[in-house]
Amino acid sequence: MKIICIGRNYAKHIEELANERPETPVVFLKPDSAILPKKMPFFIPPFANSIHYEVEVLVKINKVGKYINAKFAHKYYDEIGLGIDFTDREMQSKLKEKGLPWEKAKAFDGSAVVGEFHSKDKFDLENLNFQLIKNDVVVQDGNTNSMLWKIDELIAYVSQYFTLKKGDIIFTGTPAGVGKVESNDILVGTLEGKQVFDLKIK
Ligand code: ZN
């Protein structure tokens, strides 16, 4: 399976990192080795000085598809979830400055936290509240109604380039409020107030 990630999909997050608003979605990949095994803590990698959390709504693809029309994209997923796109921000900034690929800063082992998946039928996907809570404080408070590109538009867009396969996961971008993690932090993710993952930083 593969993980397809979307960058800069929430205007306020684009502002906080002083990025340019893209004309088309920003897309990058993580390999399956990036997935943090369930129940494992996240170990800050020895090469990293500035690991940032980015909470994101996840979409799990349920069948193969290419050149999917946005109108039919809803048929390609039954379940959604919440996860974290861990990013070595300092390294990413250096790579961006040089115009180099991001993978070392974004796709390292453990950089993809994947919480429980739930049937999408239980949710209003265009008005979905989600939060990241760090040490009992809400640090990211998002709603899919502020996405620049909606889930179905993202599926249509990325499937022009990458054949989607059953089990692939799309990370749909992070809202504002990203920040650094430190050892012993506890992160909790909620979808409409219901906890869908919890994680210790080591
Ligand atoms: Zn992200």
Residues whose N, C-alpha, C, O or C-beta is under 5 A from the ligand:
A	BS01	ZN	I6 E54 D85 G173 T174
